[in-house]
Amino acid sequence: MYRYNAGMNSLSQRLGIFGGTFDPIHFGHLALARALRETFALPQVRLIPTGLPPHRDAPPVSPQQRFELVQLALAGEPGLVADDREIRRSGYCYTIDTLAEIQRENPQAVLVWLIGGDSFLNLQTWRRWRELLDAGHMVVAARPGFDFSALPSDLAEEFAVRTVLASPGTAEKGRISVLPTPLLPFSSTEIRARIARGEDVAALTPVADAIHRAGFYR
Ligand code: ATP
């Protein structure tokens, strides 16, 4: 049973977290990270490329290379920072462990962490998913083709009880909000497929030139 716990929650004590494979980072990721920062008035949002993703096969571009592309994409983006903790870790990375580690480093902070609608629909397959709901303030980004009304019943129940409007004042642990952004029709899968077909991806990712120079995804 969920119990609401009002705690200290000053603006400067919030930290934005956005984990993903970023294989490669695209304009959708950037727009979401910016919207997260602005919507919740966060001093910083950390983008954390995953090392070995638990839900996918190992990607062909190395974790270090994906991380460097994220760094490049964030150059000149105020308040958006690439965090390499997961690519430095050996073995699988679970979100619950990463959030716990960041919480230990920032004991006063409310972690405001972003997850895409497609990932959210599968949340019950994630490690210790109920604890994950209490680990911070979870922010769900709607995604084209994914419908929240299709949530499995346990998750739908949690979503109904925990959801608040997205705003700086409501970003509390154990609550969920939906990021108020337009649907963003970008995906890394599509970028990889287009590059494999020899097509230009400059409209989809800010790091198209770097990808092209390195010969990734061909
Ligand atoms: P892939 O196509 O390889 O699965 P992706 O485009 O989903 O990649 P990820 O790095 O896996 O990119 O995404 C990181 C997080 O961002 C995930 O939670 C994902 O759901 C979310 N996300 C990515 N793109 C979008 C988008 N266009 N709209 C909403 N959420 C997104």
Boltz pocket constraint, residues with backbone or C-beta under 6 A from the ligand:
constraints:
  - pocket:
      binder: B
      contacts: [[A, 19], [A, 20], [A, 21], [A, 22], [A, 23], [A, 24], [A, 28], [A, 29], [A, 32], [A, 114], [A, 115], [A, 116], [A, 117], [A, 118], [A, 119], [A, 120], [A, 141], [A, 142], [A, 143], [A, 144], [A, 184], [A, 185], [A, 186], [A, 187], [A, 188], [A, 189], [A, 190]]
      max_distance: 6.0
